[in-house]
Amino acid sequence: EVGAIVLSVAAAVVTKVGHFPINDRVRGWNPTSPPADWAETRAKWSALHRARTMATVGSFALLLLSNLTN
C-alpha cells in the first residue's frame, strides 16, 4: 500500500510540476502560429504523460495486488 501511495503522489507531482506549466504556456500560443519549439514542448508533455500514466497504473496494480493477497 505504501508503494501505491508513493506512485500516486509521484503522478500528482508530475502533473503539478510538469504538466501545469506546459499547459499554461500552450494556452497562450496562437493556434495558427505556434512557436518554433512546439515539437520539443509536445515531446516533453508526451514523456511526462507517459510517466504519469505508468505511475498511476503501477499504483493501481499495487493496490489490486495488495487486496488480492489480503
C-alpha positions as CSV (number, residue, x, y, z in Angstrom):
1,E,0.0,0.0,0.0
2,V,2.9,2.4,0.7
3,G,4.2,1.8,-2.8
4,A,0.8,2.7,-4.3
5,I,0.7,5.9,-2.3
6,V,4.2,6.8,-3.4
7,L,3.3,6.2,-7.0
8,S,0.1,8.2,-6.7
9,V,2.0,11.1,-5.1
10,A,4.6,10.9,-7.9
11,A,1.8,11.1,-10.5
12,A,0.4,14.1,-8.8
13,V,3.8,15.8,-8.7
14,V,4.4,15.1,-12.4
15,T,1.0,16.8,-13.1
16,K,1.6,19.8,-10.9
17,V,5.3,20.4,-11.7
18,G,5.4,19.1,-15.3
19,H,2.0,19.4,-17.0
20,F,0.5,22.5,-15.4
21,P,3.4,24.8,-16.5
22,I,3.4,23.4,-20.0
23,N,-0.4,23.7,-20.3
24,D,-0.3,27.3,-19.1
25,R,2.4,28.1,-21.7
26,V,0.5,26.4,-24.5
27,R,-2.7,28.1,-23.6
28,G,-1.1,31.4,-24.6
29,W,0.0,30.2,-28.1
30,N,-1.6,31.4,-31.3
31,P,-3.0,28.2,-32.8
32,T,-2.3,29.3,-36.3
33,S,1.3,30.3,-35.5
34,P,2.9,28.1,-32.8
35,P,6.4,28.9,-31.6
36,A,9.4,27.3,-33.3
37,D,10.0,24.9,-30.3
38,W,6.4,23.5,-30.3
39,A,7.6,20.0,-31.2
40,E,10.0,19.8,-28.3
41,T,7.3,21.1,-26.0
42,R,4.9,18.4,-27.3
43,A,7.6,15.7,-26.8
44,K,8.2,16.8,-23.2
45,W,4.5,16.8,-22.5
46,S,4.1,13.4,-24.0
47,A,7.0,12.0,-22.0
48,L,5.5,13.4,-18.8
49,H,2.2,12.0,-19.7
50,R,3.7,8.5,-20.2
51,A,5.5,8.8,-16.8
52,R,2.3,9.9,-15.1
53,T,0.3,7.1,-16.7
54,M,2.9,4.4,-15.7
55,A,2.9,5.7,-12.1
56,T,-0.9,5.7,-12.0
57,V,-1.2,2.2,-13.5
58,G,1.6,1.0,-11.2
59,S,-0.2,2.4,-8.2
60,F,-3.5,0.7,-9.2
61,A,-1.6,-2.6,-9.8
62,L,-0.1,-2.4,-6.3
63,L,-3.4,-1.7,-4.7
64,L,-5.0,-4.5,-6.6
65,L,-2.2,-6.9,-5.6
66,S,-2.5,-5.8,-2.0
67,N,-6.2,-6.5,-2.0
68,L,-5.8,-9.9,-3.7
69,T,-3.2,-11.1,-1.2
70,N,-5.0,-10.0,1.9
